[in-house]
């Protein structure tokens, strides 16, 4: 399973202005797996955010999908 995910994430090609590029970092927009990987990452990130909220002077924190607002 991990091998399959690594293969899919390394095959990130996109076209722009009649040229084909390979995305070296990140996840390609529009990829079938990109939303799943993003949600897994953000759920894992949420563990760290809870710790930061308890130990700092953050007044407001909210997240909608992948948009985050911290005051």
N, C-alpha and C positions, 0 to 999 in steps of 0.2 A: 504494500500500500504506500509506504513512504517512497519507494523507488518510483512508483507511478506519479505521485504528487511532484516529486523533484523533476521528473521528465516533463510533465505538463508545464510547470513553472519556468523551465529553462527554454521552452519553445515559444518565446514571446516576440513575435514579429508584427510589424505594422507598416503601413504604407503612408507616405506623406510626400506630396509634390512629386509624384512619379518616381519616388525612390523607396526602397524597402530597407527598414532598419530593424535591428534586434534590440529589444529592451534589456539592458544589463542589470538594472536594479528595479525592484518593485514588481507589481502585478499589472498586467495589461488590462486597460479598461475594456469592458465588453467581453472578457473571457468568461466562459461558463463557470469556472472555479473561483474567480476573483472575489465574488461576494461571500462565498463560503469561507475562504481563507481570511478575508478581512474581518468577518464576524468572529471567527475563532481568536484572532489576534486581539480584537477589542474586548472580548470577554476576559482574556488573560490579562490585558492591560487594566481592566476594572479592579482586579485584586490590588494592584499597586496604587491606584487612585484612592481606594478606600483608606489605605494606610496614610497617604499624603493628606487627605481631608481631615484625619484625626490628629495629625501632628503639626499642622500649619494654620495660618489665619486666612483660609479661603472662605469667602463670604457666600459664594454661589457657584455651583457646579451643575452642569447639565450636558447630556449628550443625546443626539438623535442620529442614529445609524453611525456615521463616521464624523459628524460635525460636533465639535466640543466647544463649550463656552465656560470659561473659568474667570471669576472675579475675586 
